[in-house]
């Protein structure tokens, strides 16, 4: 089944912002924490090309999911 628990605060690079928001990578959230769904906000909306950035997140999330299924 789908792990319907989703994780917010996902960025392509782990870190924090000036307000204390902690960001995890898709690999960590999907691969380590076992989430099937990620929530991305500013990482896409603040990008110069949001559509291209959304594609990067989709690809990173899919790669993390495939890696998790393969047991890596």
mmCIF file of the N, C-alpha and C atoms, coordinates in Angstrom:
data_MODEL
# 
_entry.id   MODEL 
# 
loop_
_atom_site.group_PDB 
_atom_site.id 
_atom_site.type_symbol 
_atom_site.label_atom_id 
_atom_site.label_alt_id 
_atom_site.label_comp_id 
_atom_site.label_asym_id 
_atom_site.label_entity_id 
_atom_site.label_seq_id 
_atom_site.pdbx_PDB_ins_code 
_atom_site.Cartn_x 
_atom_site.Cartn_y 
_atom_site.Cartn_z 
_atom_site.occupancy 
_atom_site.B_iso_or_equiv 
_atom_site.pdbx_formal_charge 
_atom_site.auth_seq_id 
_atom_site.auth_comp_id 
_atom_site.auth_asym_id 
_atom_site.auth_atom_id 
_atom_site.pdbx_PDB_model_num 
ATOM 1   N N  . UNK A 1 1  ? 0.810  -1.178 0.000   1.00 0.00 ? 1  UNK A N  1 
ATOM 2   C CA . UNK A 1 1  ? 0.000  0.000  0.000   1.00 0.00 ? 1  UNK A CA 1 
ATOM 3   C C  . UNK A 1 1  ? 0.862  1.254  0.000   1.00 0.00 ? 1  UNK A C  1 
ATOM 4   N N  . UNK A 1 2  ? 0.206  2.331  -0.136  1.00 0.00 ? 2  UNK A N  1 
ATOM 5   C CA . UNK A 1 2  ? 0.868  3.642  -0.156  1.00 0.00 ? 2  UNK A CA 1 
ATOM 6   C C  . UNK A 1 2  ? 1.017  4.151  1.266   1.00 0.00 ? 2  UNK A C  1 
ATOM 7   N N  . UNK A 1 3  ? 2.194  4.647  1.568   1.00 0.00 ? 3  UNK A N  1 
ATOM 8   C CA . UNK A 1 3  ? 2.425  5.315  2.836   1.00 0.00 ? 3  UNK A CA 1 
ATOM 9   C C  . UNK A 1 3  ? 1.908  6.740  2.665   1.00 0.00 ? 3  UNK A C  1 
ATOM 10  N N  . UNK A 1 4  ? 0.685  6.978  3.115   1.00 0.00 ? 4  UNK A N  1 
ATOM 11  C CA . UNK A 1 4  ? 0.022  8.262  2.881   1.00 0.00 ? 4  UNK A CA 1 
ATOM 12  C C  . UNK A 1 4  ? 0.603  9.397  3.710   1.00 0.00 ? 4  UNK A C  1 
ATOM 13  N N  . UNK A 1 5  ? 1.492  9.084  4.631   1.00 0.00 ? 5  UNK A N  1 
ATOM 14  C CA . UNK A 1 5  ? 2.154  10.140 5.377   1.00 0.00 ? 5  UNK A CA 1 
ATOM 15  C C  . UNK A 1 5  ? 3.121  10.855 4.445   1.00 0.00 ? 5  UNK A C  1 
ATOM 16  N N  . UNK A 1 6  ? 2.987  12.145 4.347   1.00 0.00 ? 6  UNK A N  1 
ATOM 17  C CA . UNK A 1 6  ? 3.886  12.889 3.471   1.00 0.00 ? 6  UNK A CA 1 
ATOM 18  C C  . UNK A 1 6  ? 4.754  13.813 4.296   1.00 0.00 ? 6  UNK A C  1 
ATOM 19  N N  . UNK A 1 7  ? 5.859  14.193 3.703   1.00 0.00 ? 7  UNK A N  1 
ATOM 20  C CA . UNK A 1 7  ? 6.815  15.047 4.383   1.00 0.00 ? 7  UNK A CA 1 
ATOM 21  C C  . UNK A 1 7  ? 6.923  16.385 3.667   1.00 0.00 ? 7  UNK A C  1 
ATOM 22  N N  . UNK A 1 8  ? 6.738  17.443 4.400   1.00 0.00 ? 8  UNK A N  1 
ATOM 23  C CA . UNK A 1 8  ? 6.972  18.779 3.867   1.00 0.00 ? 8  UNK A CA 1 
ATOM 24  C C  . UNK A 1 8  ? 8.420  19.166 4.120   1.00 0.00 ? 8  UNK A C  1 
ATOM 25  N N  . UNK A 1 9  ? 8.816  20.312 3.646   1.00 0.00 ? 9  UNK A N  1 
ATOM 26  C CA . UNK A 1 9  ? 10.177 20.783 3.874   1.00 0.00 ? 9  UNK A CA 1 
ATOM 27  C C  . UNK A 1 9  ? 11.204 20.011 3.076   1.00 0.00 ? 9  UNK A C  1 
ATOM 28  N N  . UNK A 1 10 ? 10.884 19.725 1.823   1.00 0.00 ? 10 UNK A N  1 
ATOM 29  C CA . UNK A 1 10 ? 11.797 18.975 0.966   1.00 0.00 ? 10 UNK A CA 1 
ATOM 30  C C  . UNK A 1 10 ? 12.471 19.939 -0.004  1.00 0.00 ? 10 UNK A C  1 
ATOM 31  N N  . UNK A 1 11 ? 13.786 19.827 -0.092  1.00 0.00 ? 11 UNK A N  1 
ATOM 32  C CA . UNK A 1 11 ? 14.589 20.593 -1.036  1.00 0.00 ? 11 UNK A CA 1 
ATOM 33  C C  . UNK A 1 11 ? 15.558 19.626 -1.712  1.00 0.00 ? 11 UNK A C  1 
ATOM 34  N N  . UNK A 1 12 ? 16.134 20.017 -2.822  1.00 0.00 ? 12 UNK A N  1 
ATOM 35  C CA . UNK A 1 12 ? 17.099 19.152 -3.495  1.00 0.00 ? 12 UNK A CA 1 
ATOM 36  C C  . UNK A 1 12 ? 18.401 19.048 -2.695  1.00 0.00 ? 12 UNK A C  1 
ATOM 37  N N  . UNK A 1 13 ? 18.684 20.047 -1.866  1.00 0.00 ? 13 UNK A N  1 
ATOM 38  C CA . UNK A 1 13 ? 19.846 20.032 -0.982  1.00 0.00 ? 13 UNK A CA 1 
ATOM 39  C C  . UNK A 1 13 ? 19.354 20.193 0.460   1.00 0.00 ? 13 UNK A C  1 
ATOM 40  N N  . UNK A 1 14 ? 19.839 19.348 1.360   1.00 0.00 ? 14 UNK A N  1 
ATOM 41  C CA . UNK A 1 14 ? 19.458 19.448 2.766   1.00 0.00 ? 14 UNK A CA 1 
ATOM 42  C C  . UNK A 1 14 ? 20.012 20.747 3.353   1.00 0.00 ? 14 UNK A C  1 
ATOM 43  N N  . UNK A 1 15 ? 19.311 21.283 4.343   1.00 0.00 ? 15 UNK A N  1 
ATOM 44  C CA . UNK A 1 15 ? 19.778 22.501 4.999   1.00 0.00 ? 15 UNK A CA 1 
ATOM 45  C C  . UNK A 1 15 ? 18.670 23.169 5.770   1.00 0.00 ? 15 UNK A C  1 
ATOM 46  N N  . UNK A 1 16 ? 18.847 24.464 6.018   1.00 0.00 ? 16 UNK A N  1 
ATOM 47  C CA . UNK A 1 16 ? 17.873 25.246 6.781   1.00 0.00 ? 16 UNK A CA 1 
ATOM 48  C C  . UNK A 1 16 ? 17.816 26.660 6.203   1.00 0.00 ? 16 UNK A C  1 
ATOM 49  N N  . UNK A 1 17 ? 16.692 27.334 6.472   1.00 0.00 ? 17 UNK A N  1 
ATOM 50  C CA . UNK A 1 17 ? 16.598 28.730 6.039   1.00 0.00 ? 17 UNK A CA 1 
ATOM 51  C C  . UNK A 1 17 ? 16.715 29.659 7.244   1.00 0.00 ? 17 UNK A C  1 
ATOM 52  N N  . UNK A 1 18 ? 16.612 30.955 7.010   1.00 0.00 ? 18 UNK A N  1 
ATOM 53  C CA . UNK A 1 18 ? 16.790 31.944 8.075   1.00 0.00 ? 18 UNK A CA 1 
ATOM 54  C C  . UNK A 1 18 ? 15.675 31.909 9.113   1.00 0.00 ? 18 UNK A C  1 
ATOM 55  N N  . UNK A 1 19 ? 14.553 31.267 8.799   1.00 0.00 ? 19 UNK A N  1 
ATOM 56  C CA . UNK A 1 19 ? 13.448 31.162 9.752   1.00 0.00 ? 19 UNK A CA 1 
ATOM 57  C C  . UNK A 1 19 ? 13.501 29.868 10.556  1.00 0.00 ? 19 UNK A C  1 
ATOM 58  N N  . UNK A 1 20 ? 14.520 29.051 10.309  1.00 0.00 ? 20 UNK A N  1 
ATOM 59  C CA . UNK A 1 20 ? 14.663 27.812 11.053  1.00 0.00 ? 20 UNK A CA 1 
ATOM 60  C C  . UNK A 1 20 ? 14.002 26.597 10.421  1.00 0.00 ? 20 UNK A C  1 
ATOM 61  N N  . UNK A 1 21 ? 13.419 26.762 9.243   1.00 0.00 ? 21 UNK A N  1 
ATOM 62  C CA . UNK A 1 21 ? 12.819 25.625 8.529   1.00 0.00 ? 21 UNK A CA 1 
ATOM 63  C C  . UNK A 1 21 ? 13.930 24.663 8.121   1.00 0.00 ? 21 UNK A C  1 
ATOM 64  N N  . UNK A 1 22 ? 13.786 23.409 8.480   1.00 0.00 ? 22 UNK A N  1 
ATOM 65  C CA . UNK A 1 22 ? 14.757 22.382 8.121   1.00 0.00 ? 22 UNK A CA 1 
ATOM 66  C C  . UNK A 1 22 ? 14.312 21.697 6.841   1.00 0.00 ? 22 UNK A C  1 
ATOM 67  N N  . UNK A 1 23 ? 15.238 21.482 5.930   1.00 0.00 ? 23 UNK A N  1 
ATOM 68  C CA . UNK A 1 23 ? 14.924 20.849 4.660   1.00 0.00 ? 23 UNK A CA 1 
ATOM 69  C C  . UNK A 1 23 ? 15.659 19.530 4.533   1.00 0.00 ? 23 UNK A C  1 
ATOM 70  N N  . UNK A 1 24 ? 14.949 18.526 4.048   1.00 0.00 ? 24 UNK A N  1 
ATOM 71  C CA . UNK A 1 24 ? 15.508 17.209 3.782   1.00 0.00 ? 24 UNK A CA 1 
ATOM 72  C C  . UNK A 1 24 ? 15.438 16.939 2.293   1.00 0.00 ? 24 UNK A C  1 
ATOM 73  N N  . UNK A 1 25 ? 16.280 16.060 1.807   1.00 0.00 ? 25 UNK A N  1 
ATOM 74  C CA . UNK A 1 25 ? 16.288 15.723 0.380   1.00 0.00 ? 25 UNK A CA 1 
ATOM 75  C C  . UNK A 1 25 ? 15.228 14.666 0.074   1.00 0.00 ? 25 UNK A C  1 
ATOM 76  N N  . UNK A 1 26 ? 14.796 14.578 -1.191  1.00 0.00 ? 26 UNK A N  1 
ATOM 77  C CA . UNK A 1 26 ? 13.872 13.507 -1.561  1.00 0.00 ? 26 UNK A CA 1 
ATOM 78  C C  . UNK A 1 26 ? 14.444 12.124 -1.223  1.00 0.00 ? 26 UNK A C  1 
ATOM 79  N N  . UNK A 1 27 ? 15.752 11.936 -1.403  1.00 0.00 ? 27 UNK A N  1 
ATOM 80  C CA . UNK A 1 27 ? 16.369 10.645 -1.090  1.00 0.00 ? 27 UNK A CA 1 
ATOM 81  C C  . UNK A 1 27 ? 16.194 10.296 0.386   1.00 0.00 ? 27 UNK A C  1 
ATOM 82  N N  . UNK A 1 28 ? 16.377 11.271 1.258   1.00 0.00 ? 28 UNK A N  1 
ATOM 83  C CA . UNK A 1 28 ? 16.232 11.007 2.693   1.00 0.00 ? 28 UNK A CA 1 
ATOM 84  C C  . UNK A 1 28 ? 14.773 10.736 3.060   1.00 0.00 ? 28 UNK A C  1 
ATOM 85  N N  . UNK A 1 29 ? 13.891 11.577 2.584   1.00 0.00 ? 29 UNK A N  1 
ATOM 86  C CA . UNK A 1 29 ? 12.480 11.461 2.949   1.00 0.00 ? 29 UNK A CA 1 
ATOM 87  C C  . UNK A 1 29 ? 11.862 10.160 2.419   1.00 0.00 ? 29 UNK A C  1 
ATOM 88  N N  . UNK A 1 30 ? 12.161 9.826  1.178   1.00 0.00 ? 30 UNK A N  1 
ATOM 89  C CA . UNK A 1 30 ? 11.583 8.626  0.572   1.00 0.00 ? 30 UNK A CA 1 
ATOM 90  C C  . UNK A 1 30 ? 12.405 7.389  0.928   1.00 0.00 ? 30 UNK A C  1 
ATOM 91  N N  . UNK A 1 31 ? 13.734 7.490  0.789   1.00 0.00 ? 31 UNK A N  1 
ATOM 92  C CA . UNK A 1 31 ? 14.578 6.329  1.004   1.00 0.00 ? 31 UNK A CA 1 
ATOM 93  C C  . UNK A 1 31 ? 14.750 5.941  2.458   1.00 0.00 ? 31 UNK A C  1 
ATOM 94  N N  . UNK A 1 32 ? 14.987 6.921  3.328   1.00 0.00 ? 32 UNK A N  1 
ATOM 95  C CA . UNK A 1 32 ? 15.258 6.644  4.735   1.00 0.00 ? 32 UNK A CA 1 
ATOM 96  C C  . UNK A 1 32 ? 13.999 6.656  5.587   1.00 0.00 ? 32 UNK A C  1 
ATOM 97  N N  . UNK A 1 33 ? 13.144 7.645  5.379   1.00 0.00 ? 33 UNK A N  1 
ATOM 98  C CA . UNK A 1 33 ? 11.954 7.774  6.213   1.00 0.00 ? 33 UNK A CA 1 
ATOM 99  C C  . UNK A 1 33 ? 10.758 6.996  5.669   1.00 0.00 ? 33 UNK A C  1 
ATOM 100 N N  . UNK A 1 34 ? 10.855 6.501  4.450   1.00 0.00 ? 34 UNK A N  1 
ATOM 101 C CA . UNK A 1 34 ? 9.808  5.642  3.899   1.00 0.00 ? 34 UNK A CA 1 
ATOM 102 C C  . UNK A 1 34 ? 8.560  6.332  3.401   1.00 0.00 ? 34 UNK A C  1 
ATOM 103 N N  . UNK A 1 35 ? 8.616  7.645  3.208   1.00 0.00 ? 35 UNK A N  1 
ATOM 104 C CA . UNK A 1 35 ? 7.452  8.361  2.697   1.00 0.00 ? 35 UNK A CA 1 
ATOM 105 C C  . UNK A 1 35 ? 7.266  8.076  1.210   1.00 0.00 ? 35 UNK A C  1 
ATOM 106 N N  . UNK A 1 36 ? 6.034  8.015  0.764   1.00 0.00 ? 36 UNK A N  1 
ATOM 107 C CA . UNK A 1 36 ? 5.731  7.840  -0.652  1.00 0.00 ? 36 UNK A CA 1 
ATOM 108 C C  . UNK A 1 36 ? 5.400  9.162  -1.335  1.00 0.00 ? 36 UNK A C  1 
ATOM 109 N N  . UNK A 1 37 ? 5.158  10.184 -0.542  1.00 0.00 ? 37 UNK A N  1 
ATOM 110 C CA . UNK A 1 37 ? 4.730  11.485 -1.070  1.00 0.00 ? 37 UNK A CA 1 
ATOM 111 C C  . UNK A 1 37 ? 5.607  12.567 -0.458  1.00 0.00 ? 37 UNK A C  1 
ATOM 112 N N  . UNK A 1 38 ? 6.071  13.497 -1.288  1.00 0.00 ? 38 UNK A N  1 
ATOM 113 C CA . UNK A 1 38 ? 6.798  14.649 -0.764  1.00 0.00 ? 38 UNK A CA 1 
ATOM 114 C C  . UNK A 1 38 ? 6.005  15.914 -1.082  1.00 0.00 ? 38 UNK A C  1 
ATOM 115 N N  . UNK A 1 39 ? 6.202  16.913 -0.257  1.00 0.00 ? 39 UNK A N  1 
ATOM 116 C CA . UNK A 1 39 ? 5.557  18.207 -0.466  1.00 0.00 ? 39 UNK A CA 1 
ATOM 117 C C  . UNK A 1 39 ? 6.652  19.241 -0.644  1.00 0.00 ? 39 UNK A C  1 
ATOM 118 N N  . UNK A 1 40 ? 6.641  19.890 -1.787  1.00 0.00 ? 40 UNK A N  1 
ATOM 119 C CA . UNK A 1 40 ? 7.648  20.908 -2.087  1.00 0.00 ? 40 UNK A CA 1 
ATOM 120 C C  . UNK A 1 40 ? 6.930  22.232 -2.294  1.00 0.00 ? 40 UNK A C  1 
ATOM 121 N N  . UNK A 1 41 ? 7.409  23.260 -1.672  1.00 0.00 ? 41 UNK A N  1 
ATOM 122 C CA . UNK A 1 41 ? 6.812  24.583 -1.839  1.00 0.00 ? 41 UNK A CA 1 
ATOM 123 C C  . UNK A 1 41 ? 7.781  25.545 -2.484  1.00 0.00 ? 41 UNK A C  1 
ATOM 124 N N  . UNK A 1 42 ? 8.517  26.276 -1.628  1.00 0.00 ? 42 UNK A N  1 
ATOM 125 C CA . UNK A 1 42 ? 9.421  27.316 -2.120  1.00 0.00 ? 42 UNK A CA 1 
ATOM 126 C C  . UNK A 1 42 ? 10.487 26.811 -3.079  1.00 0.00 ? 42 UNK A C  1 
ATOM 127 N N  . UNK A 1 43 ? 10.877 25.551 -2.933  1.00 0.00 ? 43 UNK A N  1 
ATOM 128 C CA . UNK A 1 43 ? 11.881 25.001 -3.836  1.00 0.00 ? 43 UNK A CA 1 
ATOM 129 C C  . UNK A 1 43 ? 11.466 25.077 -5.294  1.00 0.00 ? 43 UNK A C  1 
ATOM 130 N N  . UNK A 1 44 ? 10.157 25.021 -5.522  1.00 0.00 ? 44 UNK A N  1 
ATOM 131 C CA . UNK A 1 44 ? 9.619  25.137 -6.880  1.00 0.00 ? 44 UNK A CA 1 
ATOM 132 C C  . UNK A 1 44 ? 9.148  26.562 -7.145  1.00 0.00 ? 44 UNK A C  1 
ATOM 133 N N  . UNK A 1 45 ? 8.327  27.106 -6.250  1.00 0.00 ? 45 UNK A N  1 
ATOM 134 C CA . UNK A 1 45 ? 7.720  28.410 -6.508  1.00 0.00 ? 45 UNK A CA 1 
ATOM 135 C C  . UNK A 1 45 ? 8.714  29.556 -6.561  1.00 0.00 ? 45 UNK A C  1 
ATOM 136 N N  . UNK A 1 46 ? 9.834  29.432 -5.855  1.00 0.00 ? 46 UNK A N  1 
ATOM 137 C CA . UNK A 1 46 ? 10.825 30.513 -5.855  1.00 0.00 ? 46 UNK A CA 1 
ATOM 138 C C  . UNK A 1 46 ? 11.850 30.363 -6.981  1.00 0.00 ? 46 UNK A C  1 
ATOM 139 N N  . UNK A 1 47 ? 11.770 29.283 -7.739  1.00 0.00 ? 47 UNK A N  1 
ATOM 140 C CA . UNK A 1 47 ? 12.745 29.036 -8.813  1.00 0.00 ? 47 UNK A CA 1 
ATOM 141 C C  . UNK A 1 47 ? 12.497 29.969 -9.996  1.00 0.00 ? 47 UNK A C  1 
ATOM 142 N N  . UNK A 1 48 ? 13.538 30.257 -10.725 1.00 0.00 ? 48 UNK A N  1 
ATOM 143 C CA . UNK A 1 48 ? 13.413 31.087 -11.928 1.00 0.00 ? 48 UNK A CA 1 
ATOM 144 C C  . UNK A 1 48 ? 12.528 30.404 -12.970 1.00 0.00 ? 48 UNK A C  1 
ATOM 145 N N  . UNK A 1 49 ? 12.606 29.084 -13.040 1.00 0.00 ? 49 UNK A N  1 
ATOM 146 C CA . UNK A 1 49 ? 11.779 28.299 -13.969 1.00 0.00 ? 49 UNK A CA 1 
ATOM 147 C C  . UNK A 1 49 ? 11.089 27.198 -13.168 1.00 0.00 ? 49 UNK A C  1 
ATOM 148 N N  . UNK A 1 50 ? 9.917  27.504 -12.576 1.00 0.00 ? 50 UNK A N  1 
ATOM 149 C CA . UNK A 1 50 ? 9.240  26.533 -11.715 1.00 0.00 ? 50 UNK A CA 1 
ATOM 150 C C  . UNK A 1 50 ? 8.944  25.189 -12.396 1.00 0.00 ? 50 UNK A C  1 
ATOM 151 N N  . UNK A 1 51 ? 8.598  25.189 -13.662 1.00 0.00 ? 51 UNK A N  1 
ATOM 152 C CA . UNK A 1 51 ? 8.300  23.931 -14.351 1.00 0.00 ? 51 UNK A CA 1 
ATOM 153 C C  . UNK A 1 51 ? 9.539  23.052 -14.444 1.00 0.00 ? 51 UNK A C  1 
ATOM 154 N N  . UNK A 1 52 ? 10.669 23.644 -14.778 1.00 0.00 ? 52 UNK A N  1 
ATOM 155 C CA . UNK A 1 52 ? 11.912 22.879 -14.861 1.00 0.00 ? 52 UNK A CA 1 
ATOM 156 C C  . UNK A 1 52 ? 12.332 22.377 -13.484 1.00 0.00 ? 52 UNK A C  1 
ATOM 157 N N  . UNK A 1 53 ? 12.129 23.196 -12.470 1.00 0.00 ? 53 UNK A N  1 
ATOM 158 C CA . UNK A 1 53 ? 12.491 22.799 -11.106 1.00 0.00 ? 53 UNK A CA 1 
ATOM 159 C C  . UNK A 1 53 ? 11.579 21.674 -10.618 1.00 0.00 ? 53 UNK A C  1 
ATOM 160 N N  . UNK A 1 54 ? 10.291 21.751 -10.935 1.00 0.00 ? 54 UNK A N  1 
ATOM 161 C CA . UNK A 1 54 ? 9.358  20.681 -10.556 1.00 0.00 ? 54 UNK A CA 1 
ATOM 162 C C  . UNK A 1 54 ? 9.779  19.359 -11.192 1.00 0.00 ? 54 UNK A C  1 
ATOM 163 N N  . UNK A 1 55 ? 10.256 19.415 -12.408 1.00 0.00 ? 55 UNK A N  1 
ATOM 164 C CA . UNK A 1 55 ? 10.728 18.202 -13.085 1.00 0.00 ? 55 UNK A CA 1 
ATOM 165 C C  . UNK A 1 55 ? 11.923 17.606 -12.335 1.00 0.00 ? 55 UNK A C  1 
ATOM 166 N N  . UNK A 1 56 ? 12.825 18.448 -11.849 1.00 0.00 ? 56 UNK A N  1 
ATOM 167 C CA . UNK A 1 56 ? 13.980 17.962 -11.082 1.00 0.00 ? 56 UNK A CA 1 
ATOM 168 C C  . UNK A 1 56 ? 13.518 17.236 -9.816  1.00 0.00 ? 56 UNK A C  1 
ATOM 169 N N  . UNK A 1 57 ? 12.537 17.810 -9.137  1.00 0.00 ? 57 UNK A N  1 
ATOM 170 C CA . UNK A 1 57 ? 12.013 17.178 -7.924  1.00 0.00 ? 57 UNK A CA 1 
ATOM 171 C C  . UNK A 1 57 ? 11.335 15.857 -8.256  1.00 0.00 ? 57 UNK A C  1 
ATOM 172 N N  . UNK A 1 58 ? 10.562 15.838 -9.323  1.00 0.00 ? 58 UNK A N  1 
ATOM 173 C CA . UNK A 1 58 ? 9.881  14.601 -9.727  1.00 0.00 ? 58 UNK A CA 1 
ATOM 174 C C  . UNK A 1 58 ? 10.900 13.514 -10.020 1.00 0.00 ? 58 UNK A C  1 
ATOM 175 N N  . UNK A 1 59 ? 11.952 13.866 -10.746 1.00 0.00 ? 59 UNK A N  1 
ATOM 176 C CA . UNK A 1 59 ? 12.986 12.888 -11.096 1.00 0.00 ? 59 UNK A CA 1 
ATOM 177 C C  . UNK A 1 59 ? 13.746 12.411 -9.856  1.00 0.00 ? 59 UNK A C  1 
ATOM 178 N N  . UNK A 1 60 ? 14.054 13.319 -8.947  1.00 0.00 ? 60 UNK A N  1 
ATOM 179 C CA . UNK A 1 60 ? 14.767 12.949 -7.719  1.00 0.00 ? 60 UNK A CA 1 
ATOM 180 C C  . UNK A 1 60 ? 13.900 12.049 -6.844  1.00 0.00 ? 60 UNK A C  1 
ATOM 181 N N  . UNK A 1 61 ? 12.613 12.372 -6.746  1.00 0.00 ? 61 UNK A N  1 
ATOM 182 C CA . UNK A 1 61 ? 11.701 11.554 -5.940  1.00 0.00 ? 61 UNK A CA 1 
ATOM 183 C C  . UNK A 1 61 ? 11.531 10.165 -6.550  1.00 0.00 ? 61 UNK A C  1 
ATOM 184 N N  . UNK A 1 62 ? 11.389 10.096 -7.857  1.00 0.00 ? 62 UNK A N  1 
ATOM 185 C CA . UNK A 1 62 ? 11.223 8.802  -8.527  1.00 0.00 ? 62 UNK A CA 1 
ATOM 186 C C  . UNK A 1 62 ? 12.472 7.948  -8.353  1.00 0.00 ? 62 UNK A C  1 
ATOM 187 N N  . UNK A 1 63 ? 13.653 8.537  -8.500  1.00 0.00 ? 63 UNK A N  1 
ATOM 188 C CA . UNK A 1 63 ? 14.906 7.800  -8.321  1.00 0.00 ? 63 UNK A CA 1 
ATOM 189 C C  . UNK A 1 63 ? 15.022 7.275  -6.886  1.00 0.00 ? 63 UNK A C  1 
ATOM 190 N N  . UNK A 1 64 ? 14.633 8.095  -5.918  1.00 0.00 ? 64 UNK A N  1 
ATOM 191 C CA . UNK A 1 64 ? 14.677 7.665  -4.518  1.00 0.00 ? 64 UNK A CA 1 
ATOM 192 C C  . UNK A 1 64 ? 13.698 6.520  -4.275  1.00 0.00 ? 64 UNK A C  1 
ATOM 193 N N  . UNK A 1 65 ? 12.532 6.594  -4.869  1.00 0.00 ? 65 UNK A N  1 
ATOM 194 C CA . UNK A 1 65 ? 11.520 5.543  -4.711  1.00 0.00 ? 65 UNK A CA 1 
ATOM 195 C C  . UNK A 1 65 ? 12.007 4.233  -5.335  1.00 0.00 ? 65 UNK A C  1 
ATOM 196 N N  . UNK A 1 66 ? 12.559 4.304  -6.536  1.00 0.00 ? 66 UNK A N  1 
ATOM 197 C CA . UNK A 1 66 ? 13.081 3.101  -7.179  1.00 0.00 ? 66 UNK A CA 1 
ATOM 198 C C  . UNK A 1 66 ? 14.222 2.492  -6.376  1.00 0.00 ? 66 UNK A C  1 
ATOM 199 N N  . UNK A 1 67 ? 15.076 3.332  -5.839  1.00 0.00 ? 67 UNK A N  1 
ATOM 200 C CA . UNK A 1 67 ? 16.186 2.857  -5.007  1.00 0.00 ? 67 UNK A CA 1 
ATOM 201 C C  . UNK A 1 67 ? 15.659 2.160  -3.760  1.00 0.00 ? 67 UNK A C  1 
ATOM 202 N N  . UNK A 1 68 ? 14.645 2.736  -3.132  1.00 0.00 ? 68 UNK A N  1 
ATOM 203 C CA . UNK A 1 68 ? 14.059 2.123  -1.943  1.00 0.00 ? 68 UNK A CA 1 
ATOM 204 C C  . UNK A 1 68 ? 13.452 0.767  -2.262  1.00 0.00 ? 68 UNK A C  1 
ATOM 205 N N  . UNK A 1 69 ? 12.741 0.680  -3.386  1.00 0.00 ? 69 UNK A N  1 
ATOM 206 C CA . UNK A 1 69 ? 12.131 -0.601 -3.778  1.00 0.00 ? 69 UNK A CA 1 
ATOM 207 C C  . UNK A 1 69 ? 13.188 -1.657 -4.062  1.00 0.00 ? 69 UNK A C  1 
ATOM 208 N N  . UNK A 1 70 ? 14.334 -1.235 -4.577  1.00 0.00 ? 70 UNK A N  1 
ATOM 209 C CA . UNK A 1 70 ? 15.419 -2.164 -4.876  1.00 0.00 ? 70 UNK A CA 1 
ATOM 210 C C  . UNK A 1 70 ? 16.205 -2.559 -3.627  1.00 0.00 ? 70 UNK A C  1 
ATOM 211 N N  . UNK A 1 71 ? 15.869 -1.941 -2.497  1.00 0.00 ? 71 UNK A N  1 
ATOM 212 C CA . UNK A 1 71 ? 16.530 -2.261 -1.254  1.00 0.00 ? 71 UNK A CA 1 
ATOM 213 C C  . UNK A 1 71 ? 17.896 -1.646 -1.091  1.00 0.00 ? 71 UNK A C  1 
ATOM 214 N N  . UNK A 1 72 ? 18.154 -0.562 -1.792  1.00 0.00 ? 72 UNK A N  1 
ATOM 215 C CA . UNK A 1 72 ? 19.470 0.078  -1.724  1.00 0.00 ? 72 UNK A CA 1 
ATOM 216 C C  . UNK A 1 72 ? 19.462 1.219  -0.736  1.00 0.00 ? 72 UNK A C  1 
# 
